[in-house]
């Protein structure tokens, strides 16, 4: 059909960036669908680290708040330090109302700050 939406939604994990190094204060996601619109009931985000008391693997999607048009954010009650995110993975996915799905995976490996020599 001429009026079917065959384009996948746009989805990006804006924060953390792939080269983030340091404390992490939030997850920020951008998403939009030009055709049929987003099906927000399919929005899922999982993490390999505990966030706000939610165990790894739990869907964090319902805990995100829309900040502006196309931007959703999950602020952390306690910032994640480099010790808690030496290696972390986030997976986010969303479908549009036509059923097209987009998924992104962000793997973050943080290098601890150098230790200073004691005199």
Biopython code that builds the backbone (N, CA, C, O; Angstrom):
import numpy as np
from Bio.PDB.StructureBuilder import StructureBuilder

atoms = [
    (1, "UNK", "N", (0.776, -1.176, 0.000)),
    (1, "UNK", "CA", (0.000, 0.000, 0.000)),
    (1, "UNK", "C", (0.833, 1.262, 0.000)),
    (1, "UNK", "O", (1.949, 1.317, 0.518)),
    (2, "UNK", "N", (0.245, 2.259, -0.598)),
    (2, "UNK", "CA", (0.899, 3.553, -0.709)),
    (2, "UNK", "C", (1.067, 4.247, 0.638)),
    (2, "UNK", "O", (1.980, 5.056, 0.803)),
    (3, "UNK", "N", (0.222, 3.951, 1.577)),
    (3, "UNK", "CA", (0.234, 4.700, 2.823)),
    (3, "UNK", "C", (0.834, 3.924, 3.993)),
    (3, "UNK", "O", (0.638, 4.306, 5.147)),
    (4, "UNK", "N", (1.557, 2.848, 3.715)),
    (4, "UNK", "CA", (2.194, 2.093, 4.783)),
    (4, "UNK", "C", (3.490, 2.774, 5.204)),
    (4, "UNK", "O", (4.205, 3.347, 4.382)),
    (5, "UNK", "N", (3.774, 2.701, 6.479)),
    (5, "UNK", "CA", (5.007, 3.256, 7.043)),
    (5, "UNK", "C", (6.045, 2.145, 7.044)),
    (5, "UNK", "O", (5.947, 1.212, 7.842)),
    (6, "UNK", "N", (7.041, 2.226, 6.163)),
    (6, "UNK", "CA", (8.062, 1.189, 6.121)),
    (6, "UNK", "C", (9.422, 1.684, 6.608)),
    (6, "UNK", "O", (10.438, 1.022, 6.397)),
    (7, "UNK", "N", (9.441, 2.839, 7.254)),
    (7, "UNK", "CA", (10.681, 3.361, 7.827)),
    (7, "UNK", "C", (10.725, 3.077, 9.321)),
    (7, "UNK", "O", (9.720, 3.213, 10.020)),
    (8, "UNK", "N", (11.897, 2.681, 9.802)),
    (8, "UNK", "CA", (12.059, 2.428, 11.227)),
    (8, "UNK", "C", (12.136, 3.751, 11.983)),
    (8, "UNK", "O", (12.533, 4.771, 11.419)),
    (9, "UNK", "N", (11.756, 3.732, 13.264)),
    (9, "UNK", "CA", (11.886, 4.947, 14.076)),
    (9, "UNK", "C", (13.360, 5.332, 14.239)),
    (9, "UNK", "O", (14.251, 4.490, 14.126)),
    (10, "UNK", "N", (13.594, 6.601, 14.503)),
    (10, "UNK", "CA", (14.933, 7.083, 14.803)),
    (10, "UNK", "C", (15.124, 6.954, 16.312)),
    (10, "UNK", "O", (14.274, 7.394, 17.087)),
    (11, "UNK", "N", (16.236, 6.353, 16.728)),
    (11, "UNK", "CA", (16.516, 6.124, 18.139)),
    (11, "UNK", "C", (17.993, 6.316, 18.384)),
    (11, "UNK", "O", (18.820, 5.736, 17.680)),
    (12, "UNK", "N", (18.337, 7.120, 19.373)),
    (12, "UNK", "CA", (19.738, 7.320, 19.713)),
    (12, "UNK", "C", (19.901, 7.392, 21.220)),
    (12, "UNK", "O", (19.068, 7.967, 21.919)),
    (13, "UNK", "N", (20.971, 6.809, 21.707)),
    (13, "UNK", "CA", (21.337, 6.922, 23.110)),
    (13, "UNK", "C", (22.329, 8.073, 23.188)),
    (13, "UNK", "O", (23.520, 7.908, 22.923)),
    (14, "UNK", "N", (21.815, 9.240, 23.556)),
    (14, "UNK", "CA", (22.614, 10.464, 23.526)),
    (14, "UNK", "C", (23.570, 10.566, 24.714)),
    (14, "UNK", "O", (24.645, 11.154, 24.599)),
    (15, "UNK", "N", (23.186, 10.002, 25.836)),
    (15, "UNK", "CA", (24.052, 10.066, 27.016)),
    (15, "UNK", "C", (23.898, 8.780, 27.795)),
    (15, "UNK", "O", (22.780, 8.447, 28.188)),
    (16, "UNK", "N", (24.964, 8.041, 28.036)),
    (16, "UNK", "CA", (26.359, 8.423, 27.860)),
    (16, "UNK", "C", (26.807, 8.264, 26.408)),
    (16, "UNK", "O", (26.272, 7.448, 25.658)),
    (17, "UNK", "N", (27.784, 9.051, 26.041)),
    (17, "UNK", "CA", (28.405, 8.909, 24.733)),
    (17, "UNK", "C", (29.327, 7.696, 24.782)),
    (17, "UNK", "O", (29.643, 7.199, 25.863)),
    (18, "UNK", "N", (29.749, 7.228, 23.645)),
    (18, "UNK", "CA", (30.592, 6.032, 23.599)),
    (18, "UNK", "C", (31.967, 6.260, 24.224)),
    (18, "UNK", "O", (32.629, 5.296, 24.608)),
    (19, "UNK", "N", (32.407, 7.502, 24.334)),
    (19, "UNK", "CA", (33.721, 7.790, 24.916)),
    (19, "UNK", "C", (33.610, 8.464, 26.280)),
    (19, "UNK", "O", (34.556, 9.111, 26.729)),
    (20, "UNK", "N", (32.465, 8.317, 26.939)),
    (20, "UNK", "CA", (32.244, 8.935, 28.249)),
    (20, "UNK", "C", (33.248, 8.389, 29.252)),
    (20, "UNK", "O", (33.511, 7.187, 29.290)),
    (21, "UNK", "N", (33.803, 9.273, 30.057)),
    (21, "UNK", "CA", (34.746, 8.858, 31.082)),
    (21, "UNK", "C", (34.518, 9.737, 32.300)),
    (21, "UNK", "O", (34.809, 10.932, 32.264)),
    (22, "UNK", "N", (34.009, 9.169, 33.358)),
    (22, "UNK", "CA", (33.725, 9.930, 34.564)),
    (22, "UNK", "C", (32.370, 9.555, 35.116)),
    (22, "UNK", "O", (31.742, 8.616, 34.625)),
    (23, "UNK", "N", (31.904, 10.268, 36.125)),
    (23, "UNK", "CA", (30.594, 9.951, 36.707)),
    (23, "UNK", "C", (29.484, 10.105, 35.675)),
    (23, "UNK", "O", (29.568, 10.925, 34.761)),
    (24, "UNK", "N", (28.449, 9.303, 35.845)),
    (24, "UNK", "CA", (27.314, 9.336, 34.938)),
    (24, "UNK", "C", (26.086, 9.722, 35.742)),
    (24, "UNK", "O", (25.775, 9.082, 36.747)),
    (25, "UNK", "N", (25.380, 10.767, 35.308)),
    (25, "UNK", "CA", (24.267, 11.335, 36.062)),
    (25, "UNK", "C", (22.890, 10.981, 35.504)),
    (25, "UNK", "O", (21.882, 11.165, 36.186)),
    (26, "UNK", "N", (22.839, 10.477, 34.277)),
    (26, "UNK", "CA", (21.540, 10.190, 33.656)),
    (26, "UNK", "C", (21.740, 9.375, 32.386)),
    (26, "UNK", "O", (22.837, 9.294, 31.832)),
    (27, "UNK", "N", (20.641, 8.777, 31.949)),
    (27, "UNK", "CA", (20.555, 8.222, 30.606)),
    (27, "UNK", "C", (19.649, 9.153, 29.822)),
    (27, "UNK", "O", (18.585, 9.536, 30.307)),
    (28, "UNK", "N", (20.054, 9.517, 28.629)),
    (28, "UNK", "CA", (19.257, 10.408, 27.788)),
    (28, "UNK", "C", (19.105, 9.757, 26.418)),
    (28, "UNK", "O", (20.080, 9.340, 25.793)),
    (29, "UNK", "N", (17.852, 9.683, 25.971)),
    (29, "UNK", "CA", (17.539, 9.011, 24.716)),
    (29, "UNK", "C", (16.722, 9.948, 23.835)),
    (29, "UNK", "O", (15.807, 10.626, 24.303)),
    (30, "UNK", "N", (17.066, 9.971, 22.561)),
    (30, "UNK", "CA", (16.293, 10.705, 21.577)),
    (30, "UNK", "C", (15.575, 9.716, 20.672)),
    (30, "UNK", "O", (16.177, 8.748, 20.206)),
    (31, "UNK", "N", (14.290, 9.953, 20.420)),
    (31, "UNK", "CA", (13.559, 9.062, 19.520)),
    (31, "UNK", "C", (12.412, 9.804, 18.851)),
    (31, "UNK", "O", (11.797, 10.705, 19.422)),
    (32, "UNK", "N", (12.150, 9.384, 17.607)),
    (32, "UNK", "CA", (11.101, 10.021, 16.827)),
    (32, "UNK", "C", (10.693, 9.077, 15.702)),
    (32, "UNK", "O", (11.486, 8.239, 15.271)),
    (33, "UNK", "N", (9.478, 9.210, 15.235)),
    (33, "UNK", "CA", (9.032, 8.470, 14.067)),
    (33, "UNK", "C", (8.172, 9.399, 13.224)),
    (33, "UNK", "O", (7.158, 9.917, 13.692)),
    (34, "UNK", "N", (8.579, 9.604, 11.997)),
    (34, "UNK", "CA", (7.883, 10.531, 11.117)),
    (34, "UNK", "C", (6.583, 9.962, 10.569)),
    (34, "UNK", "O", (5.617, 10.694, 10.356)),
    (35, "UNK", "N", (6.563, 8.643, 10.340)),
    (35, "UNK", "CA", (5.400, 8.050, 9.682)),
    (35, "UNK", "C", (4.211, 7.862, 10.597)),
    (35, "UNK", "O", (3.414, 8.781, 10.787)),
    (36, "UNK", "N", (4.091, 6.679, 11.161)),
    (36, "UNK", "CA", (2.906, 6.334, 11.952)),
    (36, "UNK", "C", (2.986, 6.799, 13.400)),
    (36, "UNK", "O", (1.978, 6.761, 14.106)),
    (37, "UNK", "N", (4.147, 7.234, 13.861)),
    (37, "UNK", "CA", (4.326, 7.673, 15.244)),
    (37, "UNK", "C", (4.851, 6.550, 16.111)),
    (37, "UNK", "O", (4.752, 5.376, 15.754)),
    (38, "UNK", "N", (5.408, 6.914, 17.248)),
    (38, "UNK", "CA", (6.002, 5.945, 18.170)),
    (38, "UNK", "C", (4.931, 5.193, 18.945)),
    (38, "UNK", "O", (3.902, 5.761, 19.310)),
    (39, "UNK", "N", (5.175, 3.929, 19.190)),
    (39, "UNK", "CA", (4.343, 3.137, 20.092)),
    (39, "UNK", "C", (5.099, 3.066, 21.418)),
    (39, "UNK", "O", (5.911, 2.166, 21.630)),
    (40, "UNK", "N", (4.825, 4.022, 22.308)),
    (40, "UNK", "CA", (5.590, 4.148, 23.546)),
    (40, "UNK", "C", (5.441, 2.943, 24.468)),
    (40, "UNK", "O", (6.256, 2.765, 25.374)),
    (41, "UNK", "N", (4.420, 2.109, 24.259)),
    (41, "UNK", "CA", (4.278, 0.906, 25.085)),
    (41, "UNK", "C", (5.366, -0.116, 24.780)),
    (41, "UNK", "O", (5.559, -1.055, 25.553)),
    (42, "UNK", "N", (6.084, 0.047, 23.664)),
    (42, "UNK", "CA", (7.155, -0.882, 23.295)),
    (42, "UNK", "C", (8.540, -0.357, 23.653)),
    (42, "UNK", "O", (9.539, -1.013, 23.361)),
    (43, "UNK", "N", (8.616, 0.805, 24.274)),
    (43, "UNK", "CA", (9.903, 1.418, 24.635)),
    (43, "UNK", "C", (10.543, 0.623, 25.763)),
    (43, "UNK", "O", (9.990, 0.535, 26.859)),
    (44, "UNK", "N", (11.709, 0.044, 25.491)),
    (44, "UNK", "CA", (12.432, -0.706, 26.512)),
    (44, "UNK", "C", (13.873, -0.243, 26.584)),
    (44, "UNK", "O", (14.490, 0.082, 25.570)),
    (45, "UNK", "N", (14.397, -0.217, 27.793)),
    (45, "UNK", "CA", (15.805, 0.082, 28.047)),
    (45, "UNK", "C", (16.265, -0.878, 29.129)),
    (45, "UNK", "O", (15.661, -0.953, 30.200)),
    (46, "UNK", "N", (17.328, -1.607, 28.852)),
    (46, "UNK", "CA", (17.909, -2.480, 29.864)),
    (46, "UNK", "C", (19.367, -2.094, 30.084)),
    (46, "UNK", "O", (20.008, -1.492, 29.224)),
    (47, "UNK", "N", (19.868, -2.456, 31.254)),
    (47, "UNK", "CA", (21.215, -2.104, 31.661)),
    (47, "UNK", "C", (21.880, -3.311, 32.302)),
    (47, "UNK", "O", (21.206, -4.170, 32.871)),
    (48, "UNK", "N", (23.193, -3.376, 32.211)),
    (48, "UNK", "CA", (23.928, -4.443, 32.899)),
    (48, "UNK", "C", (24.403, -3.990, 34.276)),
    (48, "UNK", "O", (25.053, -4.755, 34.989)),
    (49, "UNK", "N", (24.088, -2.759, 34.652)),
    (49, "UNK", "CA", (24.419, -2.258, 35.993)),
    (49, "UNK", "C", (23.136, -1.815, 36.691)),
    (49, "UNK", "O", (22.162, -1.443, 36.037)),
    (50, "UNK", "N", (23.143, -1.856, 38.007)),
    (50, "UNK", "CA", (21.985, -1.428, 38.783)),
    (50, "UNK", "C", (21.801, 0.074, 38.652)),
    (50, "UNK", "O", (22.760, 0.839, 38.759)),
    (51, "UNK", "N", (20.554, 0.492, 38.419)),
    (51, "UNK", "CA", (20.229, 1.914, 38.292)),
    (51, "UNK", "C", (19.008, 2.209, 39.145)),
    (51, "UNK", "O", (17.959, 1.585, 38.987)),
    (52, "UNK", "N", (19.156, 3.162, 40.045)),
    (52, "UNK", "CA", (18.055, 3.609, 40.916)),
    (52, "UNK", "C", (17.367, 2.450, 41.630)),
    (52, "UNK", "O", (16.148, 2.457, 41.800)),
    (53, "UNK", "N", (18.143, 1.460, 42.045)),
    (53, "UNK", "CA", (17.591, 0.312, 42.753)),
    (53, "UNK", "C", (17.012, -0.761, 41.860)),
    (53, "UNK", "O", (16.543, -1.783, 42.361)),
    (54, "UNK", "N", (17.028, -0.561, 40.540)),
    (54, "UNK", "CA", (16.527, -1.551, 39.593)),
    (54, "UNK", "C", (17.688, -2.474, 39.203)),
    (54, "UNK", "O", (18.748, -2.015, 38.779)),
    (55, "UNK", "N", (17.469, -3.747, 39.350)),
    (55, "UNK", "CA", (18.497, -4.740, 39.057)),
    (55, "UNK", "C", (18.824, -4.775, 37.565)),
    (55, "UNK", "O", (17.989, -4.398, 36.743)),
    (56, "UNK", "N", (20.034, -5.225, 37.206)),
    (56, "UNK", "CA", (20.383, -5.368, 35.791)),
    (56, "UNK", "C", (19.375, -6.240, 35.059)),
    (56, "UNK", "O", (18.896, -7.237, 35.599)),
    (57, "UNK", "N", (19.058, -5.860, 33.832)),
    (57, "UNK", "CA", (18.139, -6.612, 32.998)),
    (57, "UNK", "C", (16.688, -6.183, 33.092)),
    (57, "UNK", "O", (15.880, -6.562, 32.244)),
    (58, "UNK", "N", (16.336, -5.395, 34.112)),
    (58, "UNK", "CA", (14.955, -4.924, 34.284)),
    (58, "UNK", "C", (14.679, -3.819, 33.264)),
    (58, "UNK", "O", (15.563, -3.009, 32.983)),
    (59, "UNK", "N", (13.473, -3.775, 32.709)),
    (59, "UNK", "CA", (13.103, -2.732, 31.756)),
    (59, "UNK", "C", (12.994, -1.384, 32.477)),
    (59, "UNK", "O", (12.144, -1.205, 33.349)),
    (60, "UNK", "N", (13.853, -0.453, 32.106)),
    (60, "UNK", "CA", (13.852, 0.891, 32.701)),
    (60, "UNK", "C", (12.973, 1.860, 31.917)),
    (60, "UNK", "O", (12.775, 2.992, 32.359)),
    (61, "UNK", "N", (12.445, 1.452, 30.777)),
    (61, "UNK", "CA", (11.659, 2.325, 29.913)),
    (61, "UNK", "C", (10.552, 3.086, 30.628)),
    (61, "UNK", "O", (10.417, 4.291, 30.413)),
    (62, "UNK", "N", (9.746, 2.426, 31.480)),
    (62, "UNK", "CA", (8.657, 3.141, 32.150)),
    (62, "UNK", "C", (9.125, 4.233, 33.114)),
    (62, "UNK", "O", (8.323, 5.066, 33.537)),
    (63, "UNK", "N", (10.398, 4.237, 33.461)),
    (63, "UNK", "CA", (10.913, 5.214, 34.416)),
    (63, "UNK", "C", (11.490, 6.464, 33.743)),
    (63, "UNK", "O", (11.890, 7.405, 34.429)),
    (64, "UNK", "N", (11.535, 6.479, 32.419)),
    (64, "UNK", "CA", (12.018, 7.650, 31.694)),
    (64, "UNK", "C", (10.931, 8.713, 31.667)),
    (64, "UNK", "O", (9.741, 8.401, 31.626)),
    (65, "UNK", "N", (11.352, 9.968, 31.690)),
    (65, "UNK", "CA", (10.440, 11.105, 31.585)),
    (65, "UNK", "C", (10.749, 11.854, 30.300)),
    (65, "UNK", "O", (11.913, 12.034, 29.942)),
    (66, "UNK", "N", (9.699, 12.291, 29.606)),
    (66, "UNK", "CA", (9.916, 13.088, 28.407)),
    (66, "UNK", "C", (10.273, 14.506, 28.835)),
    (66, "UNK", "O", (9.504, 15.159, 29.541)),
    (67, "UNK", "N", (11.449, 14.984, 28.403)),
    (67, "UNK", "CA", (11.927, 16.313, 28.774)),
    (67, "UNK", "C", (11.538, 17.369, 27.752)),
    (67, "UNK", "O", (11.107, 18.464, 28.115)),
    (68, "UNK", "N", (11.687, 17.045, 26.500)),
    (68, "UNK", "CA", (11.277, 17.924, 25.407)),
    (68, "UNK", "C", (10.786, 17.020, 24.280)),
    (68, "UNK", "O", (10.810, 15.796, 24.406)),
    (69, "UNK", "N", (10.349, 17.614, 23.199)),
    (69, "UNK", "CA", (9.864, 16.838, 22.066)),
    (69, "UNK", "C", (10.976, 15.930, 21.552)),
    (69, "UNK", "O", (11.993, 16.415, 21.057)),
    (70, "UNK", "N", (10.790, 14.619, 21.664)),
    (70, "UNK", "CA", (11.759, 13.665, 21.155)),
    (70, "UNK", "C", (12.875, 13.297, 22.110)),
    (70, "UNK", "O", (13.745, 12.508, 21.743)),
    (71, "UNK", "N", (12.889, 13.840, 23.332)),
    (71, "UNK", "CA", (13.970, 13.579, 24.278)),
    (71, "UNK", "C", (13.396, 13.014, 25.575)),
    (71, "UNK", "O", (12.537, 13.624, 26.212)),
    (72, "UNK", "N", (13.895, 11.829, 25.952)),
    (72, "UNK", "CA", (13.501, 11.182, 27.201)),
    (72, "UNK", "C", (14.735, 11.015, 28.072)),
    (72, "UNK", "O", (15.840, 10.807, 27.570)),
    (73, "UNK", "N", (14.539, 11.107, 29.377)),
    (73, "UNK", "CA", (15.671, 11.099, 30.297)),
    (73, "UNK", "C", (15.346, 10.302, 31.557)),
    (73, "UNK", "O", (14.220, 10.317, 32.054)),
    (74, "UNK", "N", (16.366, 9.606, 32.057)),
    (74, "UNK", "CA", (16.276, 8.913, 33.334)),
    (74, "UNK", "C", (17.403, 9.420, 34.213)),
    (74, "UNK", "O", (18.543, 8.980, 34.064)),
    (75, "UNK", "N", (17.104, 10.358, 35.149)),
    (75, "UNK", "CA", (18.150, 10.850, 36.050)),
    (75, "UNK", "C", (18.464, 9.793, 37.105)),
    (75, "UNK", "O", (17.580, 9.052, 37.536)),
    (76, "UNK", "N", (19.712, 9.730, 37.511)),
    (76, "UNK", "CA", (20.129, 8.766, 38.523)),
    (76, "UNK", "C", (20.026, 9.392, 39.897)),
    (76, "UNK", "O", (20.448, 10.531, 40.100)),
    (77, "UNK", "N", (19.464, 8.652, 40.843)),
    (77, "UNK", "CA", (19.388, 9.137, 42.225)),
    (77, "UNK", "C", (20.777, 9.289, 42.806)),
    (77, "UNK", "O", (21.047, 10.227, 43.556)),
    (78, "UNK", "N", (21.656, 8.366, 42.459)),
    (78, "UNK", "CA", (23.065, 8.427, 42.859)),
    (78, "UNK", "C", (23.881, 8.274, 41.578)),
    (78, "UNK", "O", (23.731, 7.277, 40.872)),
    (79, "UNK", "N", (24.742, 9.243, 41.265)),
    (79, "UNK", "CA", (25.543, 9.133, 40.044)),
    (79, "UNK", "C", (26.361, 7.843, 40.034)),
    (79, "UNK", "O", (26.837, 7.386, 41.073)),
    (80, "UNK", "N", (26.513, 7.275, 38.860)),
    (80, "UNK", "CA", (27.345, 6.085, 38.722)),
    (80, "UNK", "C", (28.793, 6.532, 38.582)),
    (80, "UNK", "O", (29.125, 7.317, 37.694)),
    (81, "UNK", "N", (29.639, 6.037, 39.447)),
    (81, "UNK", "CA", (31.059, 6.369, 39.366)),
    (81, "UNK", "C", (31.738, 5.409, 38.411)),
    (81, "UNK", "O", (31.137, 4.423, 37.983)),
    (82, "UNK", "N", (32.979, 5.690, 38.076)),
    (82, "UNK", "CA", (33.702, 4.808, 37.169)),
    (82, "UNK", "C", (33.846, 3.415, 37.763)),
    (82, "UNK", "O", (33.974, 2.442, 37.019)),
    (83, "UNK", "N", (33.828, 3.296, 39.100)),
    (83, "UNK", "CA", (33.945, 1.977, 39.724)),
    (83, "UNK", "C", (32.735, 1.103, 39.420)),
    (83, "UNK", "O", (32.867, -0.115, 39.296)),
    (84, "UNK", "N", (31.556, 1.713, 39.297)),
    (84, "UNK", "CA", (30.356, 0.923, 39.050)),
    (84, "UNK", "C", (30.076, 0.735, 37.562)),
    (84, "UNK", "O", (29.198, -0.046, 37.196)),
    (85, "UNK", "N", (30.805, 1.437, 36.703)),
    (85, "UNK", "CA", (30.571, 1.286, 35.259)),
    (85, "UNK", "C", (31.859, 1.011, 34.503)),
    (85, "UNK", "O", (32.029, 1.484, 33.380)),
    (86, "UNK", "N", (32.770, 0.252, 35.104)),
    (86, "UNK", "CA", (33.999, -0.094, 34.396)),
    (86, "UNK", "C", (33.648, -0.758, 33.068)),
    (86, "UNK", "O", (34.314, -0.529, 32.059)),
    (87, "UNK", "N", (32.611, -1.572, 33.072)),
    (87, "UNK", "CA", (32.090, -2.149, 31.834)),
    (87, "UNK", "C", (30.578, -2.229, 31.979)),
    (87, "UNK", "O", (30.070, -2.962, 32.828)),
    (88, "UNK", "N", (29.866, -1.487, 31.162)),
    (88, "UNK", "CA", (28.395, -1.471, 31.218)),
    (88, "UNK", "C", (27.847, -1.532, 29.802)),
    (88, "UNK", "O", (28.499, -1.141, 28.834)),
    (89, "UNK", "N", (26.620, -2.041, 29.721)),
    (89, "UNK", "CA", (25.958, -2.140, 28.416)),
    (89, "UNK", "C", (24.500, -1.729, 28.594)),
    (89, "UNK", "O", (23.817, -2.191, 29.508)),
    (90, "UNK", "N", (24.039, -0.859, 27.709)),
    (90, "UNK", "CA", (22.641, -0.445, 27.685)),
    (90, "UNK", "C", (22.060, -0.829, 26.333)),
    (90, "UNK", "O", (22.701, -0.654, 25.297)),
    (91, "UNK", "N", (20.844, -1.353, 26.354)),
    (91, "UNK", "CA", (20.139, -1.703, 25.127)),
    (91, "UNK", "C", (18.793, -0.990, 25.153)),
    (91, "UNK", "O", (18.031, -1.123, 26.110)),
    (92, "UNK", "N", (18.507, -0.239, 24.106)),
    (92, "UNK", "CA", (17.241, 0.489, 24.010)),
    (92, "UNK", "C", (16.556, 0.083, 22.714)),
    (92, "UNK", "O", (17.208, -0.129, 21.691)),
    (93, "UNK", "N", (15.224, -0.023, 22.773)),
    (93, "UNK", "CA", (14.474, -0.324, 21.554)),
    (93, "UNK", "C", (13.108, 0.345, 21.612)),
    (93, "UNK", "O", (12.570, 0.622, 22.684)),
    (94, "UNK", "N", (12.566, 0.594, 20.425)),
    (94, "UNK", "CA", (11.247, 1.219, 20.282)),
    (94, "UNK", "C", (10.653, 0.757, 18.951)),
    (94, "UNK", "O", (11.376, 0.545, 17.977)),
    (95, "UNK", "N", (9.334, 0.605, 18.924)),
    (95, "UNK", "CA", (8.626, 0.312, 17.686)),
    (95, "UNK", "C", (7.729, 1.488, 17.340)),
    (95, "UNK", "O", (7.309, 2.250, 18.211)),
    (96, "UNK", "N", (7.447, 1.619, 16.054)),
    (96, "UNK", "CA", (6.435, 2.600, 15.666)),
    (96, "UNK", "C", (5.081, 1.893, 15.600)),
    (96, "UNK", "O", (5.003, 0.681, 15.802)),
    (97, "UNK", "N", (4.042, 2.627, 15.324)),
    (97, "UNK", "CA", (2.693, 2.061, 15.329)),
    (97, "UNK", "C", (2.446, 1.117, 14.162)),
    (97, "UNK", "O", (1.441, 0.408, 14.141)),
    (98, "UNK", "N", (3.359, 1.102, 13.186)),
    (98, "UNK", "CA", (3.273, 0.162, 12.066)),
    (98, "UNK", "C", (3.989, -1.146, 12.408)),
    (98, "UNK", "O", (3.828, -2.141, 11.702)),
    (99, "UNK", "N", (4.789, -1.151, 13.505)),
    (99, "UNK", "CA", (5.500, -2.361, 13.916)),
    (99, "UNK", "C", (6.974, -2.384, 13.568)),
    (99, "UNK", "O", (7.666, -3.355, 13.874)),
    (100, "UNK", "N", (7.471, -1.319, 12.925)),
    (100, "UNK", "CA", (8.893, -1.237, 12.607)),
    (100, "UNK", "C", (9.670, -0.976, 13.890)),
    (100, "UNK", "O", (9.259, -0.151, 14.706)),
    (101, "UNK", "N", (10.788, -1.669, 14.077)),
    (101, "UNK", "CA", (11.547, -1.558, 15.326)),
    (101, "UNK", "C", (12.966, -1.083, 15.076)),
    (101, "UNK", "O", (13.585, -1.426, 14.069)),
    (102, "UNK", "N", (13.471, -0.290, 16.010)),
    (102, "UNK", "CA", (14.861, 0.138, 16.025)),
    (102, "UNK", "C", (15.437, -0.222, 17.377)),
    (102, "UNK", "O", (14.781, -0.062, 18.406)),
    (103, "UNK", "N", (16.676, -0.711, 17.368)),
    (103, "UNK", "CA", (17.360, -1.079, 18.602)),
    (103, "UNK", "C", (18.774, -0.522, 18.557)),
    (103, "UNK", "O", (19.439, -0.583, 17.523)),
    (104, "UNK", "N", (19.233, 0.022, 19.683)),
    (104, "UNK", "CA", (20.614, 0.478, 19.794)),
    (104, "UNK", "C", (21.233, -0.154, 21.035)),
    (104, "UNK", "O", (20.560, -0.381, 22.041)),
    (105, "UNK", "N", (22.526, -0.430, 20.940)),
    (105, "UNK", "CA", (23.279, -0.983, 22.054)),
    (105, "UNK", "C", (24.481, -0.079, 22.282)),
    (105, "UNK", "O", (25.197, 0.266, 21.342)),
    (106, "UNK", "N", (24.696, 0.299, 23.527)),
    (106, "UNK", "CA", (25.865, 1.116, 23.876)),
    (106, "UNK", "C", (26.667, 0.344, 24.909)),
    (106, "UNK", "O", (26.157, -0.012, 25.972)),
    (107, "UNK", "N", (27.916, 0.091, 24.589)),
    (107, "UNK", "CA", (28.837, -0.552, 25.522)),
    (107, "UNK", "C", (29.823, 0.507, 25.958)),
    (107, "UNK", "O", (30.419, 1.205, 25.138)),
    (108, "UNK", "N", (29.983, 0.612, 27.261)),
    (108, "UNK", "CA", (30.854, 1.642, 27.814)),
    (108, "UNK", "C", (31.899, 0.969, 28.690)),
    (108, "UNK", "O", (31.569, 0.270, 29.649)),
    (109, "UNK", "N", (33.155, 1.187, 28.349)),
    (109, "UNK", "CA", (34.263, 0.701, 29.171)),
    (109, "UNK", "C", (35.014, 1.934, 29.653)),
    (109, "UNK", "O", (35.589, 2.682, 28.862)),
    (110, "UNK", "N", (34.997, 2.127, 30.944)),
    (110, "UNK", "CA", (35.590, 3.324, 31.535)),
    (110, "UNK", "C", (36.973, 2.993, 32.075)),
    (110, "UNK", "O", (37.157, 1.996, 32.773)),
    (111, "UNK", "N", (37.931, 3.829, 31.750)),
    (111, "UNK", "CA", (39.270, 3.682, 32.283)),
    (111, "UNK", "C", (39.351, 4.443, 33.594)),
    (111, "UNK", "O", (39.085, 5.645, 33.630)),
    (112, "UNK", "N", (39.717, 3.758, 34.674)),
    (112, "UNK", "CA", (39.843, 4.455, 35.951)),
    (112, "UNK", "C", (40.897, 5.555, 35.872)),
    (112, "UNK", "O", (41.850, 5.444, 35.101)),
    (113, "UNK", "N", (40.733, 6.621, 36.669)),
    (113, "UNK", "CA", (41.748, 7.674, 36.642)),
    (113, "UNK", "C", (43.081, 7.129, 37.135)),
    (113, "UNK", "O", (43.110, 6.206, 37.949)),
    (114, "UNK", "N", (44.189, 7.694, 36.648)),
    (114, "UNK", "CA", (45.494, 7.201, 37.070)),
    (114, "UNK", "C", (45.714, 7.443, 38.563)),
    (114, "UNK", "O", (45.286, 8.451, 39.124)),
    (115, "UNK", "N", (46.383, 6.502, 39.170)),
    (115, "UNK", "CA", (46.710, 6.662, 40.586)),
    (115, "UNK", "C", (47.918, 7.569, 40.699)),
    (115, "UNK", "O", (48.868, 7.461, 39.924)),
    (116, "UNK", "N", (47.872, 8.448, 41.654)),
    (116, "UNK", "CA", (48.987, 9.360, 41.859)),
    (116, "UNK", "C", (50.025, 8.681, 42.754)),
    (116, "UNK", "O", (49.685, 7.974, 43.703)),
    (117, "UNK", "N", (51.257, 8.908, 42.436)),
    (117, "UNK", "CA", (52.360, 8.308, 43.215)),
    (117, "UNK", "C", (52.475, 9.028, 44.563)),
    (117, "UNK", "O", (52.396, 10.254, 44.645)),
    (118, "UNK", "N", (52.660, 8.246, 45.584)),
    (118, "UNK", "CA", (52.858, 8.831, 46.923)),
    (118, "UNK", "C", (54.330, 9.044, 47.155)),
    (118, "UNK", "O", (55.170, 8.255, 46.724)),
    (119, "UNK", "N", (54.629, 10.130, 47.848)),
    (119, "UNK", "CA", (56.039, 10.442, 48.134)),
    (119, "UNK", "C", (56.367, 10.148, 49.567)),
    (119, "UNK", "O", (57.505, 10.347, 49.993)),
]
sb = StructureBuilder()
sb.init_structure("model")
sb.init_model(0)
sb.init_chain("A")
sb.init_seg("    ")
for serial, (resi, resn, name, xyz) in enumerate(atoms, 1):
    if name == "N":
        sb.init_residue(resn, " ", resi, " ")
    sb.init_atom(name, np.array(xyz, "f"), 0.0, 1.0, " ", f" {name:<3s}", serial, name[0])
structure = sb.get_structure()
